[in-house]
Amino acid sequence: MRVYLLVMLLSAAVTYLTTPLARWVALRVGAITAVRARDVHVLPTPRLGGVAMLLGMTVALLFASQMPFLAGVFAASDTVWWILGGAGLVCALGVADDIWDLDWITKLIGQVLAAGLLAWQAEVQLYALPIAGQTIPSAGMSLAMTVLVVVVAINAVNFVDGLDGLAAGLIAIGGTGFFVYTYLLSVEANAADYSNLASLVVVVLVGACLGFLPHNFHPARIFMGDSGSMLIGLTIAAAAIIVTGQIDTAVVSDRQRIPALVPILLPVAVLVLPLLDMGLAVIRRVGAGRSPFHPDRMHLHHRLLQLGHSHRRAVVIMYLWTALFSFGAASLVVLPTLTALSITGAGALVAALLTLGPLRGRIRPSLTQGAPR
């Protein structure tokens, strides 16, 4: 555990220290988010925060590769470096978009190529469905499903990145729950060596998000931009896919049977708000006869603002829901199922009261103009 924490702190420190440099570069190259009628922010804000996050992750992984505790992770294969390469590819794509505003088709092609690299070279593939251990019948279908999962995760994070500190905070909180989940299951599966690739990947990502968050929390001095949101989406998707093949359900206890047999539970819990937001946006836009990528101002965070919550309170409420889902799922590892579900249900009631209750200010009129994503 101490090694993982050290790696996380290094990732956070490097990201925090290099973010001002990324901001300086963004100002020089014109990677600035202008203020439009549909936006929430009120001042032009530089982006490219994803570059600092990538630097933090890279330095942390280089350091981790020299740690004896994690030697098995790096000796087994080059998977971790290919994951980092895929993250670098989508980050570079995001940098181009942050500077030149690429069209959605170009970005989608780049995302598919990065996901394909992840599946082909890193061998990060879905070989079995996470429900009941059903194998995927062909290599081609496995590749296609892997690419689909990665692209969906990338765009889900991109869709939800609409308020200061929102995406970084959601992944930092949810990723922490994900780390606890994978770590405890690894300890149960092999007490002699519980180093784990998925745990390493997600803890490095959590560190990068934590290091970026002080610069990004409202009022933000820099946005992560597409360079950051796509980086986050690909990395968390890679960790989720790895988990589906790393837990041996034959060696876990009966009390842990549910989380072991459904290893995708935590990754979905981490991304539940981004996935929900993206799903609702696609249904809403297609139903109105528009492109799924057509911007509007009906995202979950915009609805919280319309309910009367302040910018910061809306972000914190979404943090709360993510913590509830992710740690609720992680609690299945250490608590009886009924107890875990009861606590999660009670937490959901409290979260709902805070979302809809008396802390709200004056309800704002609904706005239908487009939003950034």
C-alpha positions as CSV (number, residue, x, y, z in Angstrom):
1,M,0.0,0.0,0.0
2,R,2.8,2.4,0.9
3,V,4.4,2.0,-2.5
4,Y,1.2,2.8,-4.3
5,L,0.7,5.9,-2.1
6,L,4.2,7.0,-2.9
7,V,3.6,6.6,-6.6
8,M,0.3,8.5,-6.4
9,L,2.0,11.4,-4.5
10,L,4.8,11.6,-7.1
11,S,2.2,11.7,-9.9
12,A,0.3,14.4,-8.1
13,A,3.4,16.5,-7.3
14,V,4.8,16.4,-10.8
15,T,1.3,17.3,-12.3
16,Y,0.9,20.2,-9.8
17,L,4.3,21.6,-10.5
18,T,4.1,21.4,-14.3
19,T,0.5,22.7,-14.6
20,P,1.7,26.4,-14.5
21,L,4.1,25.5,-17.4
22,A,1.2,24.0,-19.4
23,R,-0.8,27.1,-18.7
24,W,2.1,29.3,-20.0
25,V,2.3,27.2,-23.2
26,A,-1.4,27.4,-23.7
27,L,-1.4,31.1,-23.5
28,R,1.5,31.3,-26.0
29,V,0.0,28.9,-28.6
30,G,-3.6,30.2,-28.3
31,A,-5.1,27.1,-26.6
32,I,-7.7,29.3,-24.8
33,T,-11.4,28.6,-24.2
34,A,-13.2,31.8,-25.2
35,V,-16.3,32.9,-23.4
36,R,-19.5,32.1,-25.4
37,A,-23.1,32.7,-24.6
38,R,-23.5,29.0,-23.9
39,D,-20.6,28.6,-21.5
40,V,-20.5,28.6,-17.7
41,H,-17.1,30.2,-17.2
42,V,-16.9,34.0,-17.5
43,L,-13.3,34.6,-18.4
44,P,-11.2,33.3,-21.3
45,T,-9.3,30.3,-19.8
46,P,-6.2,28.5,-21.1
47,R,-6.4,24.7,-21.5
48,L,-3.8,22.0,-22.1
49,G,-3.9,20.8,-18.5
50,G,-3.8,17.2,-19.9
51,V,-0.2,17.7,-20.8
52,A,0.8,18.3,-17.2
53,M,-1.3,15.2,-16.2
54,L,0.5,13.1,-18.8
55,L,3.9,14.3,-17.5
56,G,2.9,13.4,-13.9
57,M,1.8,9.9,-14.9
58,T,4.9,9.3,-17.0
59,V,7.3,10.3,-14.2
60,A,5.4,8.2,-11.7
61,L,5.4,5.1,-13.9
62,L,9.2,5.5,-14.5
63,F,9.7,5.7,-10.7
64,A,7.3,2.7,-10.2
65,S,9.3,0.6,-12.6
66,Q,12.3,0.8,-10.3
67,M,10.4,-0.3,-7.2
68,P,11.0,-4.0,-6.2
69,F,7.3,-4.4,-5.1
70,L,6.1,-3.6,-8.6
71,A,8.8,-5.5,-10.4
72,G,6.4,-8.3,-11.4
73,V,4.0,-5.9,-13.0
74,F,6.7,-4.6,-15.4
75,A,8.5,-7.9,-15.9
76,A,5.3,-9.7,-17.0
77,S,4.8,-7.6,-20.1
78,D,5.2,-4.1,-21.7
79,T,1.4,-3.5,-21.2
80,V,1.9,-0.6,-18.9
81,W,4.1,1.3,-21.4
82,W,1.6,0.7,-24.2
83,I,-1.1,2.0,-22.0
84,L,1.0,5.1,-21.5
85,G,1.6,5.3,-25.2
86,G,-2.1,5.2,-25.9
87,A,-2.7,7.9,-23.3
88,G,0.0,10.0,-25.0
89,L,-1.6,9.5,-28.4
90,V,-5.0,10.7,-27.2
91,C,-3.4,13.5,-25.3
92,A,-1.6,14.7,-28.4
93,L,-4.9,14.5,-30.3
94,G,-6.5,16.6,-27.5
95,V,-3.7,19.1,-27.7
96,A,-4.4,19.6,-31.4
97,D,-8.1,20.0,-30.6
98,D,-7.4,22.4,-27.8
99,I,-5.4,24.6,-30.2
100,W,-7.3,24.2,-33.5
101,D,-10.7,22.9,-32.6
102,L,-10.8,19.7,-34.7
103,D,-14.1,18.4,-36.1
104,W,-15.8,15.5,-34.3
105,I,-15.0,13.0,-37.1
106,T,-11.3,13.6,-36.9
107,K,-11.4,13.2,-33.1
108,L,-13.4,10.0,-33.3
109,I,-11.0,8.5,-35.8
110,G,-8.1,9.4,-33.5
111,Q,-9.8,7.9,-30.6
112,V,-10.5,4.6,-32.5
113,L,-6.8,4.4,-33.5
114,A,-5.6,4.9,-29.9
115,A,-8.1,2.3,-28.7
116,G,-6.9,-0.1,-31.4
117,L,-3.3,0.5,-30.4
118,L,-4.3,-0.3,-26.8
119,A,-6.0,-3.5,-27.8
120,W,-3.5,-4.7,-30.4
121,Q,-0.1,-3.8,-28.9
122,A,-0.9,-3.6,-25.2
123,E,-3.2,-6.7,-25.4
124,V,-5.7,-4.9,-23.2
125,Q,-8.8,-6.6,-24.5
126,L,-12.2,-7.8,-23.3
127,Y,-11.9,-11.6,-23.6
128,A,-15.0,-12.3,-21.5
129,L,-18.1,-10.5,-20.6
130,P,-18.0,-9.3,-17.0
131,I,-21.4,-10.9,-16.3
132,A,-21.2,-14.7,-15.5
133,G,-17.8,-15.1,-17.1
134,Q,-19.2,-15.5,-20.7
135,T,-16.3,-15.6,-23.2
136,I,-16.4,-13.4,-26.3
137,P,-16.7,-15.9,-29.3
138,S,-14.1,-14.4,-31.6
139,A,-10.9,-12.3,-31.7
140,G,-12.5,-9.8,-34.0
141,M,-15.5,-9.3,-31.7
142,S,-13.1,-8.9,-28.8
143,L,-11.2,-6.2,-30.5
144,A,-14.4,-4.4,-31.6
145,M,-15.9,-4.5,-28.1
146,T,-12.6,-3.2,-26.6
147,V,-12.4,-0.3,-29.0
148,L,-16.1,0.5,-28.3
149,V,-15.6,0.5,-24.5
150,V,-12.5,2.7,-24.7
151,V,-14.2,5.2,-27.1
152,V,-17.3,5.4,-25.0
153,A,-15.3,6.0,-21.8
154,I,-13.2,8.8,-23.5
155,N,-16.3,10.6,-24.7
156,A,-18.2,10.1,-21.4
157,V,-15.5,11.9,-19.5
158,N,-15.4,14.5,-22.3
159,F,-19.1,15.1,-22.0
160,V,-19.1,15.6,-18.2
161,D,-16.1,18.0,-18.3
162,G,-18.2,21.2,-18.1
163,L,-17.6,22.8,-14.7
164,D,-14.4,23.8,-12.9
165,G,-12.8,20.8,-11.2
166,L,-15.6,18.4,-12.2
167,A,-14.0,15.8,-14.3
168,A,-10.7,15.7,-12.3
169,G,-12.5,15.4,-9.0
170,L,-14.9,12.7,-10.2
171,I,-12.1,10.5,-11.5
172,A,-10.0,11.2,-8.4
173,I,-12.8,10.1,-6.1
174,G,-14.1,7.3,-8.2
175,G,-10.6,6.1,-9.0
176,T,-9.8,5.9,-5.3
177,G,-12.7,3.6,-4.8
178,F,-11.6,1.6,-7.8
179,F,-8.0,1.3,-6.4
180,V,-9.4,0.1,-3.0
181,Y,-11.5,-2.5,-4.9
182,T,-8.7,-3.9,-7.0
183,Y,-6.1,-3.8,-4.2
184,L,-8.3,-5.7,-1.7
185,L,-9.3,-8.3,-4.3
186,S,-5.7,-8.8,-5.2
187,V,-4.7,-9.3,-1.6
188,E,-7.4,-11.9,-1.3
189,A,-6.4,-13.6,-4.5
190,N,-2.7,-13.8,-3.8
191,A,-1.4,-12.8,-0.4
192,A,2.2,-13.5,-1.4
193,D,2.3,-10.9,-4.3
194,Y,-0.6,-8.4,-4.5
195,S,1.1,-6.0,-6.9
196,N,-1.4,-5.4,-9.6
197,L,-1.3,-3.6,-13.0
198,A,-4.9,-2.2,-12.7
199,S,-4.1,-0.8,-9.3
200,L,-0.9,0.8,-10.5
201,V,-2.6,2.4,-13.6
202,V,-5.5,3.8,-11.6
203,V,-3.4,5.1,-8.7
204,V,-1.2,7.0,-11.1
205,L,-4.2,8.5,-12.8
206,V,-5.7,9.5,-9.4
207,G,-2.5,11.2,-8.5
208,A,-2.5,13.2,-11.8
209,C,-6.1,14.3,-11.1
210,L,-5.3,15.3,-7.5
211,G,-2.3,17.3,-8.7
212,F,-4.3,19.1,-11.3
213,L,-7.3,19.9,-9.2
214,P,-5.9,22.8,-7.1
215,H,-5.3,24.7,-10.4
216,N,-8.7,23.7,-11.8
217,F,-11.2,24.0,-9.0
218,H,-13.5,27.0,-9.2
219,P,-12.5,29.6,-10.2
220,A,-10.2,27.6,-12.6
221,R,-6.9,29.1,-13.7
222,I,-6.6,26.4,-16.4
223,F,-8.9,23.7,-18.0
224,M,-7.7,20.2,-18.7
225,G,-9.2,20.5,-22.2
226,D,-9.7,17.5,-24.5
227,S,-6.0,16.7,-23.9
228,G,-7.0,15.8,-20.3
229,S,-10.5,14.4,-20.6
230,M,-9.5,12.0,-23.4
231,L,-6.4,11.0,-21.4
232,I,-8.5,10.3,-18.3
233,G,-11.1,8.3,-20.3
234,L,-8.6,6.0,-22.1
235,T,-6.7,5.3,-18.9
236,I,-9.7,4.5,-16.7
237,A,-11.1,2.3,-19.5
238,A,-7.7,0.4,-19.8
239,A,-7.7,-0.2,-16.0
240,A,-11.4,-1.4,-16.2
241,I,-10.6,-3.9,-19.0
242,I,-7.6,-5.2,-17.2
243,V,-9.7,-6.0,-14.1
244,T,-12.0,-8.3,-16.1
245,G,-9.1,-10.7,-16.6
246,Q,-7.0,-10.4,-13.5
247,I,-9.3,-11.7,-10.7
248,D,-9.4,-15.5,-10.3
249,T,-12.9,-16.1,-9.0
250,A,-12.0,-19.6,-7.8
251,V,-9.8,-18.3,-5.0
252,V,-12.0,-15.6,-3.5
253,S,-14.2,-16.1,-0.5
254,D,-18.0,-16.7,-0.7
255,R,-18.5,-13.2,0.9
256,Q,-16.7,-11.7,-2.0
257,R,-18.4,-13.7,-4.7
258,I,-20.5,-10.9,-6.1
259,P,-17.7,-8.3,-6.6
260,A,-15.4,-11.0,-8.0
261,L,-18.0,-12.3,-10.5
262,V,-18.8,-8.8,-11.6
263,P,-15.4,-7.1,-11.9
264,I,-16.7,-4.4,-14.1
265,L,-18.9,-3.1,-11.3
266,L,-16.4,-0.6,-9.9
267,P,-15.4,0.9,-13.3
268,V,-19.0,1.4,-14.2
269,A,-19.6,3.0,-10.7
270,V,-16.7,5.3,-11.3
271,L,-18.1,6.5,-14.6
272,V,-21.8,6.2,-13.8
273,L,-22.4,10.0,-13.9
274,P,-20.4,10.6,-17.2
275,L,-22.1,7.5,-18.8
276,L,-25.5,8.7,-17.6
277,D,-24.9,12.2,-18.8
278,M,-23.6,11.0,-22.2
279,G,-26.5,8.6,-22.7
280,L,-29.1,11.2,-21.9
281,A,-27.4,13.7,-24.2
282,V,-27.4,11.2,-27.1
283,I,-31.1,10.3,-26.6
284,R,-32.0,13.9,-26.2
285,R,-30.2,15.2,-29.3
286,V,-31.1,12.3,-31.6
287,G,-34.7,12.6,-30.4
288,A,-34.7,16.2,-31.5
289,G,-33.3,15.3,-34.9
290,R,-29.8,16.6,-34.2
291,S,-26.3,15.1,-34.2
292,P,-25.3,13.3,-30.9
293,F,-22.4,15.7,-30.8
294,H,-24.6,18.8,-31.2
295,P,-23.9,21.0,-28.0
296,D,-26.7,21.9,-25.7
297,R,-27.1,23.2,-22.1
298,M,-29.0,20.3,-20.6
299,H,-26.1,18.3,-19.1
300,L,-26.4,17.1,-15.5
301,H,-24.2,19.8,-14.2
302,H,-26.2,22.5,-16.0
303,R,-29.4,21.1,-14.5
304,L,-27.9,21.4,-11.0
305,L,-27.1,25.1,-11.8
306,Q,-30.7,25.6,-13.0
307,L,-31.9,24.1,-9.7
308,G,-30.3,26.9,-7.9
309,H,-27.0,25.4,-6.8
310,S,-23.8,27.5,-7.0
311,H,-21.0,26.4,-9.2
312,R,-19.0,24.9,-6.4
313,R,-22.0,23.3,-4.7
314,A,-23.0,21.6,-8.0
315,V,-19.5,20.2,-8.4
316,V,-19.5,18.9,-4.8
317,I,-22.9,17.3,-5.2
318,M,-21.6,15.4,-8.2
319,Y,-18.5,14.4,-6.2
320,L,-20.9,13.1,-3.5
321,W,-22.8,10.9,-5.9
322,T,-19.6,9.5,-7.4
323,A,-18.2,8.7,-4.0
324,L,-21.5,7.0,-3.1
325,F,-21.5,4.8,-6.2
326,S,-17.8,4.0,-6.2
327,F,-17.2,3.4,-2.5
328,G,-20.6,1.6,-2.3
329,A,-19.4,-0.9,-4.9
330,A,-16.0,-1.2,-3.3
331,S,-17.6,-1.9,0.1
332,L,-18.9,-5.2,-1.4
333,V,-15.3,-6.5,-0.9
334,V,-15.3,-6.0,2.8
335,L,-18.9,-6.0,3.9
336,P,-21.8,-8.5,3.5
337,T,-23.8,-7.7,0.4
338,L,-27.0,-6.7,2.3
339,T,-25.1,-4.4,4.6
340,A,-23.2,-2.7,1.7
341,L,-26.5,-2.2,-0.2
342,S,-28.2,-0.9,2.9
343,I,-25.5,1.7,3.6
344,T,-25.4,2.7,-0.1
345,G,-29.2,3.1,-0.1
346,A,-29.1,5.3,3.0
347,G,-26.3,7.4,1.4
348,A,-28.4,7.8,-1.7
349,L,-31.2,9.2,0.3
350,V,-28.9,11.8,1.9
351,A,-27.4,12.7,-1.5
352,A,-30.9,13.1,-3.0
353,L,-32.0,15.4,-0.1
354,L,-28.8,17.5,-0.6
355,T,-29.5,17.6,-4.4
356,L,-33.1,18.6,-4.2
357,G,-33.4,20.0,-0.7
358,P,-33.3,23.4,1.0
359,L,-29.6,24.2,0.3
360,R,-30.6,25.3,-3.2
361,G,-30.8,29.0,-4.1
362,R,-33.3,30.5,-6.4
363,I,-34.2,28.2,-9.3
364,R,-32.8,29.5,-12.5
365,P,-34.7,29.5,-15.8
366,S,-33.8,26.6,-18.2
367,L,-31.4,27.6,-20.9
368,T,-31.4,25.8,-24.2
369,Q,-28.4,27.3,-25.9
370,G,-25.4,25.0,-26.6
371,A,-22.7,24.1,-24.1
372,P,-19.1,23.2,-24.8
373,R,-19.9,19.5,-24.7
